[in-house]
Structures are given as C-alpha cells and as structure tokens.
C-alpha cells in the first residue's frame, strides 16, 4: 500500500456518500463548505450531548443506590 505524498489530500467519503477527488484545492473547498454550512450551526456538538446524558445517568444511578432515611442496613 502506497502512502500519499506529504501535503496532498486523499479521497474521503463525505456525509452524503460522494467520494472527494484528490487535490488540495478541492479538499480545502469542501472543508470550507462543511465548516461554514448554515444547517450545522444550530446542532450541539456530539460530545456535549453525550456528556449531558452521562451526567443524567450518573445522577439517576446514585439516587437508586442511596438509602432512604430510616432504612435498615443489611447484616452481612
């Protein structure tokens, strides 16, 4: 398998499934389009959504394991 020359752009699959042609200018143009596309601006980044879900799950699990006031402990 040959490695691409340094500073060149290799083919990649875009979100819509089209194959990007080789060439630095073409890759830069597609990168600029994806970075400046208006429909992507209102979405939260994936990691923010995942972190908020994980925080909820941790709090929920913590609430399930806490003892109620007056609950007897086991004798083990």
Buried (B, 14 or more C-beta within 10 A) or exposed (E): EEEEEEEEBEEEEEEEEEEBEEEEEEBEEBEEEEEEEEEEEEEEEEEEEEEEEEEEEEEEEEEEEEEEEEEEEEEE
